[in-house]
Amino acid sequence: MAFLSLLSAVCVITLEQLVQWHYGPAGIVGLLLLAIGAKARNATCASIGGVLLAIMVAGPALH
């Protein structure tokens, strides 16, 4: 059980660092809103985070 918790924490931190490296602070805010909204079952918060991340991912492709 402890191994699964450690593995999960490493995966989450790795994903967070990759998002921050590629998308900057706004990417972290979007990821945080998405995670908080999903955990709290708050559709508004999760959708704002999802939209923010989607705009950041699609932004370079639109130019």
Secondary structure, 3 states (H helix, E strand, C coil): CHHHHHHHHHHHHHHHHHHHHHHHHHHHHHHHHHHHHHHHCCHHHHHHHHHHHHHHHHHHHHC
